[in-house]
Amino acid sequence: MNGVIIQFFHWYHSGELWKEFSEKVEFLKDLGFTAVWLPPANKCSLGKEGRGYDIYDLYDLGEFDQKGGISTRYGTKDEYLAAIKKAQNAGISVYADIVLNHRMGGDEEEQITVHQVNEENRNEVITDPMEVVANTKFTFPGRQGKYSEFIWDHQCFSGIDIVKKDGKEVKGIFKIHNETGTEWTDSVSHQFGNYDYLMGADVEYRNPHVVQEMKNWIKWYLETTRVDGIRLDALKHISSDFLKEWITYIKTELNPDCYVLGEFWKDEAEKITYFSDEMDDLISCFDAPLHYNLFSASKDGKDYDLSQILKGSFLEKKPVFSVSFVENHDTQQLQALESSVRDWFKPMAYAIILLCEDAYPCVFYPDLFGAEYVDLKDGEEVKIVMPKIEALPKLLKARKQFAYGEQINYFDDPNCIAWIRKGTEENSGCVVIISNSDEGCKEIDLGKENAHSKYIDFLEQRKDEIQTDENGIATFPVNPKSVSVWIKATE
């Protein structure tokens, strides 16, 4: 099946997302979407201002009066569950965004022992142990023990970024001394020496009570929401030992068909492959290296060698476990990993991820619907306009109708590449051709079974009609800095 995901949110989305998604389900189904990735549904420390990643209470999906109200930024629990059901009734699988790494917005202070570490090398201790006060107790008073009576305290966390010493607030990275010791876990990324700590109160997965609570929670969550899969945030900061145990629990005890997609953000496919192997192929991963290839191609224009566009990608290494994307909420302009693919190249980038044989593509909300937002950069307000990509609906339909069968690449030129999808008995296939420079063309051999056949550009970038010769060979053109998808003309 030609599955395709939509990331149905972006960082600056104004809210009320569950209702909006419900209204657009049929439209998305018609375009060929088979899955949706929805943002975290949990109550945030910033209440309605939170995007879901400043996680406060995993059991509050917009049900309890906590952090300034009942609803989350995206809506209420009832609206969330209704949106999931509507998607599934339309044949669209739902992947829920899950944040395991940290908690924010603690309810009570505790007196704890910490030492500070160097932010550039978290293994380097820069202070003696010290007594401080920190917001490390989570009692969830608005929920009053419904669904779980578990109280989170400093024994559940390995580090924190804000403490009070002698009544004054101090910011930094502080390793909490608890029953698991005074060292970070080693089974995480070794960026900055050790990348266990990312933000907020960092969850300590060497604590068996925490592990059990997270198993209890995911059981409750999957039974409550009935989602088809989960997208896991910030995996290079989380113990791979815990992850393997927890995902194995999901797959063996709860739902063997639960799709698990992880954000293990590395620009080298070898590192993602190592992580994937370490996880015993229980998890798929986003293809950040391919995203950076697309970003570079959009920046460098005709100086980028298109024949190398898939080189070094996770798609190339482990296609079955790779999810391709052009952009997401972290890479969009003014965000932490800003690496926004330029608009002129986006139709080509989407052609690559939507029409290649092995890719499981994920489309970004603003690229389909557009977006406008304002944020601060270097203290100044900046307005960003993300226009919708006009060719995207047709590229989605091309995937749904023509992107089938074996792929044959013509990646033999730095400025003009093409590939054939040979089709199946039910689907006729297509020829995709891309130029990042001048007008280009490729002589393509479609085989004698396609002799004397007429082809038209499904994207309507070209008005020509191309005819193959007695051997099924023809020269297919493409406009400058453009993409064409040539399909067999129906009589």
WOLIN-V475174 format. One record per residue. N is the residue number from 1. RES is the residue in one letter. PSI is psi as a letter, one per 40 degrees, with the letter a starting at -180 (* if undefined). BURIAL is I if it has 24 or more other ideal C-beta (glycine too) atoms within 12 Angstrom, else O. Layout:
n->N res->RES psi->PSI burial->BURIAL
n->N res->RES psi->PSI burial->BURIAL
This chain:
n->1 res->M psi->i burial->O
n->2 res->N psi->g burial->I
n->3 res->G psi->i burial->I
n->4 res->V psi->h burial->I
n->5 res->I psi->i burial->I
n->6 res->I psi->h burial->I
n->7 res->Q psi->h burial->I
n->8 res->F psi->f burial->I
n->9 res->F psi->i burial->I
n->10 res->H psi->i burial->I
n->11 res->W psi->d burial->I
n->12 res->Y psi->e burial->I
n->13 res->H psi->h burial->I
n->14 res->S psi->e burial->O
n->15 res->G psi->a burial->I
n->16 res->E psi->f burial->O
n->17 res->L psi->d burial->I
n->18 res->W psi->d burial->I
n->19 res->K psi->d burial->O
n->20 res->E psi->d burial->I
n->21 res->F psi->d burial->I
n->22 res->S psi->d burial->I
n->23 res->E psi->d burial->O
n->24 res->K psi->e burial->I
n->25 res->V psi->d burial->I
n->26 res->E psi->d burial->O
n->27 res->F psi->d burial->O
n->28 res->L psi->d burial->I
n->29 res->K psi->d burial->I
n->30 res->D psi->d burial->O
n->31 res->L psi->e burial->I
n->32 res->G psi->e burial->I
n->33 res->F psi->h burial->I
n->34 res->T psi->e burial->I
n->35 res->A psi->i burial->I
n->36 res->V psi->h burial->I
n->37 res->W psi->h burial->I
n->38 res->L psi->i burial->I
n->39 res->P psi->i burial->I
n->40 res->P psi->h burial->I
n->41 res->A psi->e burial->I
n->42 res->N psi->i burial->I
n->43 res->K psi->h burial->I
n->44 res->C psi->i burial->I
n->45 res->S psi->d burial->I
n->46 res->L psi->e burial->O
n->47 res->G psi->b burial->I
n->48 res->K psi->e burial->I
n->49 res->E psi->d burial->O
n->50 res->G psi->i burial->I
n->51 res->R psi->e burial->I
n->52 res->G psi->e burial->I
n->53 res->Y psi->e burial->I
n->54 res->D psi->g burial->I
n->55 res->I psi->h burial->I
n->56 res->Y psi->c burial->I
n->57 res->D psi->h burial->I
n->58 res->L psi->d burial->I
n->59 res->Y psi->e burial->I
n->60 res->D psi->h burial->I
n->61 res->L psi->f burial->I
n->62 res->G psi->f burial->I
n->63 res->E psi->d burial->I
n->64 res->F psi->i burial->I
n->65 res->D psi->g burial->O
n->66 res->Q psi->i burial->I
n->67 res->K psi->f burial->I
n->68 res->G psi->e burial->O
n->69 res->G psi->a burial->O
n->70 res->I psi->d burial->O
n->71 res->S psi->i burial->I
n->72 res->T psi->a burial->I
n->73 res->R psi->d burial->I
n->74 res->Y psi->e burial->I
n->75 res->G psi->a burial->I
n->76 res->T psi->i burial->I
n->77 res->K psi->d burial->I
n->78 res->D psi->d burial->O
n->79 res->E psi->d burial->I
n->80 res->Y psi->d burial->I
n->81 res->L psi->d burial->I
n->82 res->A psi->d burial->I
n->83 res->A psi->d burial->I
n->84 res->I psi->d burial->I
n->85 res->K psi->d burial->O
n->86 res->K psi->d burial->I
n->87 res->A psi->d burial->I
n->88 res->Q psi->d burial->I
n->89 res->N psi->d burial->O
n->90 res->A psi->e burial->I
n->91 res->G psi->e burial->O
n->92 res->I psi->h burial->I
n->93 res->S psi->i burial->I
n->94 res->V psi->h burial->I
n->95 res->Y psi->h burial->I
n->96 res->A psi->h burial->I
n->97 res->D psi->h burial->I
n->98 res->I psi->h burial->I
n->99 res->V psi->h burial->I
n->100 res->L psi->e burial->I
n->101 res->N psi->d burial->I
n->102 res->H psi->i burial->I
n->103 res->R psi->i burial->I
n->104 res->M psi->i burial->I
n->105 res->G psi->f burial->I
n->106 res->G psi->i burial->I
n->107 res->D psi->d burial->I
n->108 res->E psi->i burial->O
n->109 res->E psi->i burial->O
n->110 res->E psi->i burial->I
n->111 res->Q psi->h burial->O
n->112 res->I psi->i burial->I
n->113 res->T psi->h burial->I
n->114 res->V psi->i burial->I
n->115 res->H psi->i burial->I
n->116 res->Q psi->i burial->I
n->117 res->V psi->i burial->I
n->118 res->N psi->h burial->O
n->119 res->E psi->d burial->O
n->120 res->E psi->e burial->O
n->121 res->N psi->g burial->O
n->122 res->R psi->e burial->I
n->123 res->N psi->e burial->I
n->124 res->E psi->h burial->O
n->125 res->V psi->h burial->I
n->126 res->I psi->e burial->O
n->127 res->T psi->i burial->O
n->128 res->D psi->i burial->O
n->129 res->P psi->i burial->O
n->130 res->M psi->i burial->I
n->131 res->E psi->h burial->O
n->132 res->V psi->i burial->I
n->133 res->V psi->h burial->I
n->134 res->A psi->i burial->I
n->135 res->N psi->g burial->I
n->136 res->T psi->e burial->I
n->137 res->K psi->h burial->I
n->138 res->F psi->h burial->I
n->139 res->T psi->e burial->I
n->140 res->F psi->g burial->I
n->141 res->P psi->d burial->O
n->142 res->G psi->d burial->I
n->143 res->R psi->d burial->I
n->144 res->Q psi->f burial->O
n->145 res->G psi->e burial->O
n->146 res->K psi->h burial->O
n->147 res->Y psi->d burial->I
n->148 res->S psi->h burial->I
n->149 res->E psi->e burial->O
n->150 res->F psi->h burial->I
n->151 res->I psi->h burial->I
n->152 res->W psi->h burial->I
n->153 res->D psi->a burial->I
n->154 res->H psi->e burial->I
n->155 res->Q psi->e burial->I
n->156 res->C psi->e burial->I
n->157 res->F psi->i burial->I
n->158 res->S psi->d burial->I
n->159 res->G psi->i burial->I
n->160 res->I psi->i burial->I
n->161 res->D psi->e burial->I
n->162 res->I psi->h burial->I
n->163 res->V psi->i burial->I
n->164 res->K psi->h burial->O
n->165 res->K psi->h burial->O
n->166 res->D psi->f burial->O
n->167 res->G psi->e burial->O
n->168 res->K psi->i burial->O
n->169 res->E psi->h burial->O
n->170 res->V psi->h burial->O
n->171 res->K psi->i burial->O
n->172 res->G psi->a burial->I
n->173 res->I psi->h burial->I
n->174 res->F psi->h burial->I
n->175 res->K psi->h burial->I
n->176 res->I psi->h burial->I
n->177 res->H psi->h burial->I
n->178 res->N psi->a burial->I
n->179 res->E psi->e burial->O
n->180 res->T psi->e burial->I
n->181 res->G psi->a burial->O
n->182 res->T psi->e burial->O
n->183 res->E psi->i burial->I
n->184 res->W psi->i burial->I
n->185 res->T psi->i burial->I
n->186 res->D psi->e burial->O
n->187 res->S psi->f burial->I
n->188 res->V psi->i burial->I
n->189 res->S psi->i burial->I
n->190 res->H psi->f burial->O
n->191 res->Q psi->i burial->O
n->192 res->F psi->f burial->O
n->193 res->G psi->d burial->O
n->194 res->N psi->h burial->I
n->195 res->Y psi->f burial->I
n->196 res->D psi->d burial->I
n->197 res->Y psi->h burial->I
n->198 res->L psi->d burial->I
n->199 res->M psi->i burial->I
n->200 res->G psi->a burial->I
n->201 res->A psi->h burial->I
n->202 res->D psi->h burial->I
n->203 res->V psi->h burial->I
n->204 res->E psi->h burial->I
n->205 res->Y psi->e burial->I
n->206 res->R psi->e burial->I
n->207 res->N psi->h burial->I
n->208 res->P psi->d burial->O
n->209 res->H psi->d burial->O
n->210 res->V psi->d burial->I
n->211 res->V psi->d burial->I
n->212 res->Q psi->d burial->O
n->213 res->E psi->d burial->I
n->214 res->M psi->d burial->I
n->215 res->K psi->d burial->I
n->216 res->N psi->d burial->I
n->217 res->W psi->d burial->I
n->218 res->I psi->d burial->I
n->219 res->K psi->d burial->O
n->220 res->W psi->d burial->O
n->221 res->Y psi->d burial->I
n->222 res->L psi->d burial->I
n->223 res->E psi->d burial->O
n->224 res->T psi->d burial->I
n->225 res->T psi->d burial->I
n->226 res->R psi->f burial->I
n->227 res->V psi->i burial->I
n->228 res->D psi->e burial->I
n->229 res->G psi->i burial->I
n->230 res->I psi->i burial->I
n->231 res->R psi->h burial->I
n->232 res->L psi->h burial->I
n->233 res->D psi->i burial->I
n->234 res->A psi->f burial->I
n->235 res->L psi->d burial->I
n->236 res->K psi->e burial->I
n->237 res->H psi->e burial->I
n->238 res->I psi->i burial->I
n->239 res->S psi->h burial->I
n->240 res->S psi->d burial->I
n->241 res->D psi->d burial->O
n->242 res->F psi->d burial->I
n->243 res->L psi->d burial->I
n->244 res->K psi->d burial->I
n->245 res->E psi->d burial->I
n->246 res->W psi->d burial->I
n->247 res->I psi->d burial->I
n->248 res->T psi->d burial->O
n->249 res->Y psi->d burial->I
n->250 res->I psi->d burial->I
n->251 res->K psi->d burial->I
n->252 res->T psi->d burial->O
n->253 res->E psi->d burial->O
n->254 res->L psi->d burial->I
n->255 res->N psi->h burial->O
n->256 res->P psi->d burial->O
n->257 res->D psi->e burial->O
n->258 res->C psi->h burial->I
n->259 res->Y psi->h burial->I
n->260 res->V psi->h burial->I
n->261 res->L psi->h burial->I
n->262 res->G psi->i burial->I
n->263 res->E psi->g burial->I
n->264 res->F psi->g burial->I
n->265 res->W psi->g burial->I
n->266 res->K psi->i burial->I
n->267 res->D psi->e burial->I
n->268 res->E psi->h burial->O
n->269 res->A psi->d burial->I
n->270 res->E psi->d burial->O
n->271 res->K psi->d burial->I
n->272 res->I psi->d burial->I
n->273 res->T psi->d burial->I
n->274 res->Y psi->d burial->O
n->275 res->F psi->d burial->I
n->276 res->S psi->d burial->I
n->277 res->D psi->d burial->O
n->278 res->E psi->d burial->I
n->279 res->M psi->e burial->I
n->280 res->D psi->f burial->O
n->281 res->D psi->f burial->O
n->282 res->L psi->e burial->I
n->283 res->I psi->i burial->I
n->284 res->S psi->i burial->I
n->285 res->C psi->i burial->I
n->286 res->F psi->i burial->I
n->287 res->D psi->g burial->I
n->288 res->A psi->d burial->I
n->289 res->P psi->d burial->I
n->290 res->L psi->d burial->I
n->291 res->H psi->d burial->I
n->292 res->Y psi->d burial->I
n->293 res->N psi->d burial->I
n->294 res->L psi->d burial->I
n->295 res->F psi->d burial->I
n->296 res->S psi->d burial->I
n->297 res->A psi->d burial->I
n->298 res->S psi->d burial->I
n->299 res->K psi->d burial->O
n->300 res->D psi->e burial->O
n->301 res->G psi->b burial->O
n->302 res->K psi->e burial->O
n->303 res->D psi->e burial->O
n->304 res->Y psi->h burial->I
n->305 res->D psi->g burial->O
n->306 res->L psi->d burial->I
n->307 res->S psi->e burial->O
n->308 res->Q psi->e burial->I
n->309 res->I psi->d burial->I
n->310 res->L psi->e burial->I
n->311 res->K psi->h burial->O
n->312 res->G psi->e burial->I
n->313 res->S psi->i burial->I
n->314 res->F psi->d burial->I
n->315 res->L psi->d burial->I
n->316 res->E psi->d burial->I
n->317 res->K psi->d burial->I
n->318 res->K psi->g burial->I
n->319 res->P psi->d burial->I
n->320 res->V psi->d burial->O
n->321 res->F psi->e burial->I
n->322 res->S psi->h burial->I
n->323 res->V psi->h burial->I
n->324 res->S psi->i burial->I
n->325 res->F psi->i burial->I
n->326 res->V psi->d burial->I
n->327 res->E psi->i burial->I
n->328 res->N psi->a burial->I
n->329 res->H psi->e burial->I
n->330 res->D psi->d burial->I
n->331 res->T psi->e burial->I
n->332 res->Q psi->i burial->I
n->333 res->Q psi->h burial->I
n->334 res->L psi->e burial->I
n->335 res->Q psi->i burial->I
n->336 res->A psi->d burial->O
n->337 res->L psi->f burial->I
n->338 res->E psi->h burial->O
n->339 res->S psi->f burial->I
n->340 res->S psi->h burial->I
n->341 res->V psi->h burial->I
n->342 res->R psi->i burial->I
n->343 res->D psi->d burial->I
n->344 res->W psi->d burial->O
n->345 res->F psi->e burial->I
n->346 res->K psi->d burial->I
n->347 res->P psi->d burial->I
n->348 res->M psi->d burial->I
n->349 res->A psi->d burial->I
n->350 res->Y psi->d burial->I
n->351 res->A psi->d burial->I
n->352 res->I psi->d burial->I
n->353 res->I psi->d burial->I
n->354 res->L psi->d burial->I
n->355 res->L psi->e burial->I
n->356 res->C psi->i burial->I
n->357 res->E psi->d burial->I
n->358 res->D psi->e burial->I
n->359 res->A psi->i burial->I
n->360 res->Y psi->g burial->I
n->361 res->P psi->i burial->I
n->362 res->C psi->h burial->I
n->363 res->V psi->h burial->I
n->364 res->F psi->h burial->I
n->365 res->Y psi->d burial->I
n->366 res->P psi->d burial->I
n->367 res->D psi->d burial->I
n->368 res->L psi->d burial->I
n->369 res->F psi->e burial->I
n->370 res->G psi->i burial->O
n->371 res->A psi->i burial->I
n->372 res->E psi->h burial->O
n->373 res->Y psi->i burial->I
n->374 res->V psi->h burial->O
n->375 res->D psi->i burial->O
n->376 res->L psi->h burial->O
n->377 res->K psi->h burial->O
n->378 res->D psi->f burial->O
n->379 res->G psi->e burial->O
n->380 res->E psi->i burial->O
n->381 res->E psi->h burial->O
n->382 res->V psi->h burial->O
n->383 res->K psi->h burial->O
n->384 res->I psi->h burial->I
n->385 res->V psi->h burial->O
n->386 res->M psi->h burial->I
n->387 res->P psi->i burial->O
n->388 res->K psi->i burial->O
n->389 res->I psi->h burial->I
n->390 res->E psi->d burial->O
n->391 res->A psi->e burial->I
n->392 res->L psi->d burial->I
n->393 res->P psi->d burial->I
n->394 res->K psi->d burial->I
n->395 res->L psi->d burial->I
n->396 res->L psi->d burial->I
n->397 res->K psi->d burial->I
n->398 res->A psi->d burial->I
n->399 res->R psi->d burial->I
n->400 res->K psi->d burial->I
n->401 res->Q psi->d burial->I
n->402 res->F psi->e burial->I
n->403 res->A psi->g burial->I
n->404 res->Y psi->i burial->I
n->405 res->G psi->i burial->O
n->406 res->E psi->i burial->O
n->407 res->Q psi->h burial->I
n->408 res->I psi->h burial->I
n->409 res->N psi->i burial->I
n->410 res->Y psi->g burial->I
n->411 res->F psi->g burial->I
n->412 res->D psi->e burial->O
n->413 res->D psi->i burial->I
n->414 res->P psi->d burial->O
n->415 res->N psi->e burial->I
n->416 res->C psi->h burial->I
n->417 res->I psi->i burial->I
n->418 res->A psi->i burial->I
n->419 res->W psi->i burial->I
n->420 res->I psi->h burial->I
n->421 res->R psi->h burial->I
n->422 res->K psi->e burial->I
n->423 res->G psi->i burial->I
n->424 res->T psi->a burial->O
n->425 res->E psi->d burial->O
n->426 res->E psi->d burial->O
n->427 res->N psi->h burial->O
n->428 res->S psi->e burial->I
n->429 res->G psi->a burial->I
n->430 res->C psi->i burial->I
n->431 res->V psi->h burial->I
n->432 res->V psi->h burial->I
n->433 res->I psi->h burial->I
n->434 res->I psi->h burial->I
n->435 res->S psi->h burial->I
n->436 res->N psi->e burial->I
n->437 res->S psi->b burial->I
n->438 res->D psi->i burial->O
n->439 res->E psi->h burial->O
n->440 res->G psi->i burial->I
n->441 res->C psi->i burial->I
n->442 res->K psi->h burial->I
n->443 res->E psi->h burial->I
n->444 res->I psi->h burial->I
n->445 res->D psi->h burial->O
n->446 res->L psi->e burial->I
n->447 res->G psi->i burial->O
n->448 res->K psi->d burial->O
n->449 res->E psi->e burial->O
n->450 res->N psi->f burial->I
n->451 res->A psi->i burial->O
n->452 res->H psi->f burial->O
n->453 res->S psi->i burial->I
n->454 res->K psi->i burial->O
n->455 res->Y psi->i burial->I
n->456 res->I psi->i burial->I
n->457 res->D psi->h burial->I
n->458 res->F psi->d burial->I
n->459 res->L psi->e burial->I
n->460 res->E psi->f burial->O
n->461 res->Q psi->d burial->I
n->462 res->R psi->i burial->I
n->463 res->K psi->e burial->O
n->464 res->D psi->i burial->O
n->465 res->E psi->h burial->O
n->466 res->I psi->h burial->I
n->467 res->Q psi->h burial->O
n->468 res->T psi->i burial->I
n->469 res->D psi->a burial->O
n->470 res->E psi->e burial->O
n->471 res->N psi->e burial->O
n->472 res->G psi->f burial->I
n->473 res->I psi->i burial->I
n->474 res->A psi->i burial->I
n->475 res->T psi->h burial->I
n->476 res->F psi->h burial->I
n->477 res->P psi->i burial->I
n->478 res->V psi->i burial->I
n->479 res->N psi->i burial->I
n->480 res->P psi->h burial->O
n->481 res->K psi->f burial->I
n->482 res->S psi->i burial->I
n->483 res->V psi->i burial->I
n->484 res->S psi->i burial->I
n->485 res->V psi->h burial->I
n->486 res->W psi->h burial->I
n->487 res->I psi->i burial->I
n->488 res->K psi->h burial->I
n->489 res->A psi->h burial->O
n->490 res->T psi->h burial->O
n->491 res->E psi->* burial->O
